Amino acid sequence: MKAYFVSLGCPKNLTDTEVLMGKVASLGYTITTQPAQADVIIVNTCAFLKSARDEAQAVIKELAQWKKKGKCQQLFVAGCLPKLSNNHQLTTNKYIDGIIDSTGLHSYHIPRIKATPPWTAYVKIADGCDNHCAYCLIPTIRGRLKTRPMSDVLNEVKLLVKHGTKEIIYIAQDTTAYPNLPKLLKATARIKGVAWIRLMYAHPAHLTKELIKTIAGEPKIVKYLDLPVQHASSHILRKMNRHYDKKHLLETITSLRTLIPDLCLRTSIIVGFPGETKADFVELQALIAAGHFDRLGVFPYFREAGTPAAKLPGQLSSAIKQSRLQTIMSLQQKISLRKNRTFIGRTLKVLVETPHSGRSYRDAPEIDGKVILHSPKRLVPGTFVRAKIIRATAYDLVGMVQ
């Protein structure tokens, strides 16, 4: 019997898929990459935004065709979509044979089949969220914050390293909500075989001085931080229920830049939040124009039923949201190019991922750019090389392997 998996959404969902694949394989199934060969198909869904829910429904409909033209006998749906209360579309869908609960936390001894390259692994340290941002469905979908014991996380890292993993990427809905995160990072750095430790999804309200000093002082922790600030206006941040204001945000960024001079700072921004005035947007533009961020993702506000923000007055039109999104994107593109050009002439450590490209400490998998590599000899994926940067674009660097 063969099983085919599709994982939609974020890396946190991907780790759930990897655990689910391990469980299915332990039941005697073979994991296949060809839906036509599958006896069972499982779709792990994302439901964070309407666009993600629409994508999930489209993928389910597309894969259901294999029940007619392939070997597939059963189609199961897992992940966030079934967690929503309005999932009647799933339970009444004639193509779906059942729903699997794949969310939550796992222990290191539960079998896991990695879907990422062998040298990189996502490790989920917590699930759920207690922040209750006004625009977000995560508490509804994933529930309250739950964390893994530190010993369990470290045992998983040791197991991953034993099988060739070199880069550990810690993830959660809010990694900085993990109790004593600096201690976890220091303990991870002491594990032989770990080369890079990367931290994603750090909430600005929970970024302590101790954590910043830990990132600065530990060589194995890459000088990269994903810090979703969402906005600059204290007025909007308060309406978003982000638990910090502009003053705190600027103080945090100053601390980061002072203690970690080579830091690559990634953020995400929401434009068009209800009640966002022209003055609020000008504040946001000013924050971006100051060049604080090396990487930036910008999203229009989506009105999600069931969230407090959906009931707020001052909902903006799609045209305004798209205009503001394009303004921020154009602004950040120039900044990214300028920042990338400062690396020309410098030599960076690069994790090779294809014979002609890799990632530096400044690049998280899938979401950031890459380093295009020129080398007189064949490069082996999964190894580290040193490359002198000779050219830069807004998103990628070009380097000569030394």
C-alpha positions as CSV (number, residue, x, y, z in Angstrom):
1,M,0.0,0.0,0.0
2,K,1.3,3.5,-0.9
3,A,0.5,6.9,0.5
4,Y,0.9,10.3,-1.1
5,F,1.1,13.5,0.9
6,V,0.6,17.2,0.1
7,S,1.6,19.7,2.8
8,L,0.2,23.2,2.4
9,G,1.1,26.4,4.3
10,C,4.0,27.1,6.7
11,P,7.0,25.2,7.9
12,K,5.1,24.5,11.2
13,N,2.5,22.6,9.1
14,L,5.4,20.8,7.3
15,T,6.7,19.4,10.5
16,D,3.2,18.0,11.3
17,T,3.2,16.4,7.8
18,E,6.6,14.9,8.4
19,V,5.3,13.3,11.7
20,L,2.2,12.1,10.0
21,M,4.2,10.5,7.2
22,G,6.3,8.7,9.8
23,K,3.1,7.4,11.6
24,V,1.6,6.2,8.3
25,A,4.9,4.5,7.3
26,S,5.0,2.8,10.6
27,L,1.6,1.2,9.7
28,G,3.2,-0.5,6.7
29,Y,2.6,2.1,4.0
30,T,5.2,3.2,1.5
31,I,5.4,6.9,0.9
32,T,5.2,7.8,-2.8
33,T,5.8,11.0,-4.7
34,Q,3.4,10.0,-7.4
35,P,-0.3,10.5,-6.7
36,A,-1.2,8.1,-9.5
37,Q,0.5,5.3,-7.5
38,A,-1.2,6.1,-4.2
39,D,-3.8,3.9,-2.5
40,V,-4.3,6.7,0.1
41,I,-3.9,10.5,-0.4
42,I,-3.6,12.8,2.6
43,V,-3.7,16.6,2.3
44,N,-2.4,18.6,5.3
45,T,-4.2,22.0,5.0
46,C,-3.6,25.6,6.0
47,A,-6.5,27.8,7.1
48,F,-4.7,31.0,8.2
49,L,-6.3,33.1,5.4
50,K,-9.2,32.8,3.0
51,S,-6.7,32.4,0.2
52,A,-5.1,29.4,2.0
53,R,-8.5,27.9,2.6
54,D,-9.4,28.4,-1.1
55,E,-6.1,26.8,-2.1
56,A,-6.8,23.8,0.2
57,Q,-10.3,23.3,-1.3
58,A,-8.8,23.4,-4.8
59,V,-6.1,20.9,-4.0
60,I,-8.6,18.5,-2.4
61,K,-10.8,18.7,-5.5
62,E,-7.8,18.2,-7.8
63,L,-6.5,15.2,-5.9
64,A,-9.9,13.7,-5.7
65,Q,-9.7,13.0,-9.4
66,W,-7.2,10.2,-8.6
67,K,-10.0,8.2,-7.1
68,K,-11.4,8.0,-10.6
69,K,-8.3,7.7,-12.7
70,G,-5.8,6.3,-10.3
71,K,-5.4,3.6,-7.6
72,C,-6.6,5.9,-4.8
73,Q,-9.2,4.4,-2.5
74,Q,-9.3,7.0,0.2
75,L,-8.7,10.7,0.5
76,F,-8.1,12.2,3.9
77,V,-7.8,15.8,5.1
78,A,-5.6,16.9,8.0
79,G,-4.3,20.2,9.4
80,C,-5.8,23.5,10.2
81,L,-8.8,23.5,7.9
82,P,-10.7,20.8,9.8
83,K,-10.0,22.8,13.1
84,L,-12.3,25.6,12.0
85,S,-15.9,25.4,13.2
86,N,-17.3,26.1,9.8
87,N,-15.7,23.0,8.2
88,H,-19.0,21.6,6.9
89,Q,-17.6,21.8,3.4
90,L,-15.2,19.1,4.4
91,T,-17.6,16.8,6.2
92,T,-20.1,17.0,3.4
93,N,-17.6,16.7,0.6
94,K,-18.3,13.4,-1.1
95,Y,-14.7,12.9,-2.1
96,I,-13.3,13.1,1.4
97,D,-13.2,9.8,3.4
98,G,-12.1,11.2,6.7
99,I,-10.4,13.9,8.7
100,I,-7.1,13.3,10.6
101,D,-5.9,15.4,13.5
102,S,-2.3,16.2,12.6
103,T,-1.9,19.4,14.7
104,G,-0.2,19.8,18.0
105,L,3.1,18.7,19.4
106,H,5.1,15.5,19.0
107,S,7.8,13.8,20.9
108,Y,11.2,13.0,19.5
109,H,10.6,9.2,19.6
110,I,7.6,9.5,17.3
111,P,8.7,8.5,13.8
112,R,9.2,11.4,11.4
113,I,10.0,11.3,7.7
114,K,11.7,14.6,6.7
115,A,10.5,16.4,3.6
116,T,13.3,19.0,3.7
117,P,16.8,18.3,2.4
118,P,18.8,16.2,4.8
119,W,21.1,19.0,5.9
120,T,18.2,21.2,7.1
121,A,15.4,20.5,9.6
122,Y,12.6,22.4,11.2
123,V,12.0,21.7,14.8
124,K,8.7,22.9,16.3
125,I,9.2,23.8,20.0
126,A,5.6,25.0,20.7
127,D,2.2,25.1,19.2
128,G,-0.8,27.4,19.7
129,C,-0.7,31.0,20.7
130,D,-1.8,33.2,23.6
131,N,-1.1,36.5,22.0
132,H,-4.6,37.0,20.5
133,C,-3.7,39.5,17.8
134,A,-6.9,41.1,16.6
135,Y,-6.6,39.9,13.0
136,C,-5.4,36.3,13.6
137,L,-7.3,33.0,13.6
138,I,-4.4,30.9,15.1
139,P,-5.8,30.8,18.7
140,T,-9.1,29.5,17.2
141,I,-7.4,26.9,15.0
142,R,-4.4,25.9,17.2
143,G,-5.6,26.7,20.7
144,R,-3.6,28.0,23.6
145,L,0.2,27.9,23.8
146,K,1.6,24.5,24.4
147,T,5.4,23.9,24.7
148,R,7.6,20.8,24.4
149,P,10.0,19.9,27.3
150,M,13.5,21.1,26.6
151,S,15.0,17.6,26.9
152,D,12.6,16.3,24.3
153,V,13.6,19.1,21.8
154,L,17.3,18.5,22.4
155,N,16.8,14.7,21.9
156,E,15.2,15.4,18.6
157,V,18.0,17.6,17.5
158,K,20.6,14.9,18.4
159,L,18.6,12.4,16.4
160,L,18.4,14.8,13.4
161,V,22.2,15.5,13.6
162,K,22.9,11.8,13.7
163,H,21.1,11.5,10.3
164,G,23.0,14.3,8.7
165,T,21.2,17.5,9.7
166,K,23.5,20.6,10.0
167,E,21.0,23.5,10.2
168,I,18.4,23.5,13.0
169,I,15.5,25.9,12.4
170,Y,13.4,26.5,15.5
171,I,9.8,27.4,14.8
172,A,6.5,28.0,16.6
173,Q,3.6,30.4,16.3
174,D,5.7,32.5,18.6
175,T,9.1,31.0,19.3
176,T,9.9,33.8,21.9
177,A,7.1,32.5,24.1
178,Y,9.1,29.4,24.7
179,P,10.2,29.3,28.4
180,N,13.9,29.9,28.8
181,L,14.6,30.1,25.0
182,P,18.2,31.3,25.6
183,K,18.9,28.2,27.6
184,L,17.6,26.0,24.8
185,L,19.7,27.8,22.2
186,K,22.8,27.5,24.2
187,A,22.2,23.8,24.8
188,T,21.6,23.3,21.1
189,A,24.9,25.0,20.3
190,R,26.7,22.4,22.4
191,I,25.4,19.5,20.4
192,K,28.2,18.2,18.2
193,G,27.3,18.3,14.5
194,V,25.0,21.4,14.7
195,A,26.5,24.0,12.4
196,W,23.7,26.6,12.2
197,I,20.8,27.5,14.5
198,R,18.1,29.7,13.0
199,L,15.2,31.3,14.9
200,M,11.9,32.1,13.2
201,Y,8.7,33.9,14.3
202,A,10.0,36.0,17.1
203,H,7.4,38.3,18.6
204,P,8.8,41.8,19.3
205,A,7.0,42.0,22.7
206,H,8.8,38.9,23.9
207,L,12.3,39.6,22.6
208,T,14.4,40.0,25.8
209,K,17.8,41.4,26.3
210,E,19.0,38.0,27.4
211,L,17.8,36.4,24.2
212,I,19.5,39.2,22.1
213,K,22.8,38.7,23.9
214,T,22.5,34.9,23.4
215,I,22.1,35.3,19.7
216,A,25.0,37.8,19.6
217,G,27.4,35.7,21.7
218,E,26.8,32.2,20.3
219,P,28.7,31.6,17.0
220,K,26.5,28.7,15.9
221,I,23.3,30.9,16.1
222,V,23.2,32.6,12.7
223,K,22.9,36.4,12.9
224,Y,19.4,36.3,11.4
225,L,16.1,37.1,13.1
226,D,12.6,36.9,11.8
227,L,10.8,39.6,13.7
228,P,7.2,40.3,12.4
229,V,6.5,43.9,13.5
230,Q,3.3,44.2,11.5
231,H,3.2,48.0,11.8
232,A,4.9,51.2,13.0
233,S,1.9,53.3,14.2
234,S,1.2,52.9,18.0
235,H,-2.4,53.6,17.1
236,I,-2.6,50.6,14.8
237,L,-0.4,48.3,16.9
238,R,-2.8,48.9,19.8
239,K,-5.8,48.0,17.6
240,M,-3.9,45.0,16.4
241,N,-3.4,43.9,20.1
242,R,0.3,43.5,19.5
243,H,1.3,44.3,23.1
244,Y,4.0,46.9,22.2
245,D,4.1,50.4,20.8
246,K,6.4,52.3,18.4
247,K,8.8,53.3,21.1
248,H,9.3,49.8,22.3
249,L,9.7,48.6,18.7
250,L,12.4,51.2,17.9
251,E,14.2,50.4,21.2
252,T,14.2,46.7,20.3
253,I,15.6,47.3,16.8
254,T,18.3,49.6,18.3
255,S,19.3,46.9,20.8
256,L,19.5,44.3,18.0
257,R,21.5,46.5,15.7
258,T,23.9,47.6,18.5
259,L,24.6,44.1,19.9
260,I,24.5,42.2,16.6
261,P,26.1,44.5,14.0
262,D,25.9,42.0,11.1
263,L,22.3,41.0,11.9
264,C,20.0,40.2,9.0
265,L,16.6,41.3,10.1
266,R,13.4,40.0,8.4
267,T,10.0,41.3,9.1
268,S,6.4,41.1,7.9
269,I,4.0,44.1,7.5
270,I,0.2,44.3,7.3
271,V,-1.2,47.2,5.3
272,G,-4.8,48.4,5.2
273,F,-5.7,47.4,8.8
274,P,-9.1,48.8,9.8
275,G,-8.8,52.5,10.7
276,E,-5.3,52.8,9.1
277,T,-5.2,56.5,8.2
278,K,-2.9,58.2,5.8
279,A,-0.9,59.4,8.8
280,D,-0.5,55.9,10.1
281,F,0.7,54.7,6.7
282,V,3.2,57.6,6.5
283,E,4.6,56.4,9.9
284,L,4.9,52.9,8.4
285,Q,6.7,54.2,5.3
286,A,9.1,56.1,7.5
287,L,10.0,53.0,9.5
288,I,10.7,51.1,6.3
289,A,12.6,53.9,4.7
290,A,14.9,54.1,7.7
291,G,16.4,50.8,6.4
292,H,15.9,48.8,9.5
293,F,15.0,45.6,7.6
294,D,17.0,43.5,5.3
295,R,14.1,41.3,4.3
296,L,10.4,42.2,4.3
297,G,7.1,40.5,3.4
298,V,4.1,42.7,3.1
299,F,0.5,41.6,3.1
300,P,-2.9,43.3,2.7
301,Y,-5.2,43.0,5.7
302,F,-7.7,40.2,5.2
303,R,-11.0,40.4,7.0
304,E,-11.3,37.1,8.8
305,A,-14.7,36.2,10.2
306,G,-14.4,35.3,13.9
307,T,-11.6,37.7,14.6
308,P,-12.0,41.0,16.6
309,A,-10.6,43.0,13.7
310,A,-13.4,41.8,11.4
311,K,-15.9,43.8,13.5
312,L,-13.8,47.0,13.6
313,P,-15.1,50.2,11.8
314,G,-13.0,51.8,9.1
315,Q,-12.5,48.8,6.8
316,L,-10.5,49.9,3.8
317,S,-11.1,49.1,0.2
318,S,-9.1,46.6,-1.7
319,A,-7.8,49.3,-4.0
320,I,-6.3,51.3,-1.1
321,K,-4.7,48.1,0.4
322,Q,-3.2,47.1,-2.9
323,S,-1.8,50.6,-3.5
324,R,-0.2,50.7,-0.1
325,L,1.2,47.2,-0.5
326,Q,2.9,48.2,-3.8
327,T,4.3,51.4,-2.2
328,I,5.9,49.3,0.6
329,M,7.2,46.7,-1.8
330,S,8.8,49.2,-4.1
331,L,10.4,51.0,-1.2
332,Q,11.8,47.8,0.3
333,Q,13.1,46.6,-3.0
334,K,15.4,49.6,-3.3
335,I,16.6,49.1,0.3
336,S,17.2,45.4,-0.2
337,L,19.3,46.1,-3.3
338,R,21.3,48.7,-1.4
339,K,21.9,46.4,1.5
340,N,22.9,43.5,-0.7
341,R,25.4,45.6,-2.6
342,T,27.3,46.2,0.7
343,F,28.3,42.6,0.6
344,I,30.2,42.9,-2.7
345,G,33.8,42.1,-1.9
346,R,33.0,40.2,1.3
347,T,33.4,36.5,1.8
348,L,30.4,34.6,3.2
349,K,30.0,31.0,4.4
350,V,27.4,29.3,2.2
351,L,25.5,26.1,2.7
352,V,25.4,24.5,-0.8
353,E,21.9,23.3,-1.8
354,T,22.3,22.7,-5.6
355,P,25.5,22.4,-7.7
356,H,25.2,26.1,-8.5
357,S,23.6,27.8,-5.5
358,G,23.2,27.9,-1.7
359,R,22.2,30.0,1.2
360,S,24.2,32.3,3.5
361,Y,23.3,33.0,7.1
362,R,21.1,35.8,5.7
363,D,18.8,33.3,3.9
364,A,16.1,31.2,5.4
365,P,14.8,28.3,3.2
366,E,12.0,29.0,0.8
367,I,11.3,32.6,1.9
368,D,14.6,34.5,1.3
369,G,17.0,34.7,-1.6
370,K,20.0,32.6,-2.4
371,V,23.7,32.9,-3.3
372,I,24.4,31.9,-6.9
373,L,27.8,30.2,-6.9
374,H,30.5,30.1,-9.5
375,S,33.1,27.4,-8.9
376,P,35.9,25.6,-10.9
377,K,34.9,22.3,-9.3
378,R,31.6,20.5,-8.7
379,L,29.9,21.6,-5.5
380,V,28.3,19.0,-3.3
381,P,24.9,19.9,-1.8
382,G,24.9,19.8,2.0
383,T,28.5,21.0,2.3
384,F,29.7,24.5,3.3
385,V,31.9,26.6,1.1
386,R,33.3,30.2,1.3
387,A,32.3,32.5,-1.5
388,K,33.5,36.0,-2.3
389,I,30.5,38.1,-3.4
390,I,31.0,39.7,-6.8
391,R,27.5,40.9,-7.7
392,A,24.2,41.6,-6.0
393,T,20.5,41.9,-7.0
394,A,17.6,43.0,-4.9
395,Y,17.1,39.4,-3.7
396,D,20.2,37.3,-4.5
397,L,23.9,37.5,-4.3
398,V,26.5,36.1,-6.7
399,G,29.7,34.7,-5.4
400,M,33.0,33.0,-6.5
401,V,33.8,29.9,-4.4
402,Q,37.2,30.4,-2.8
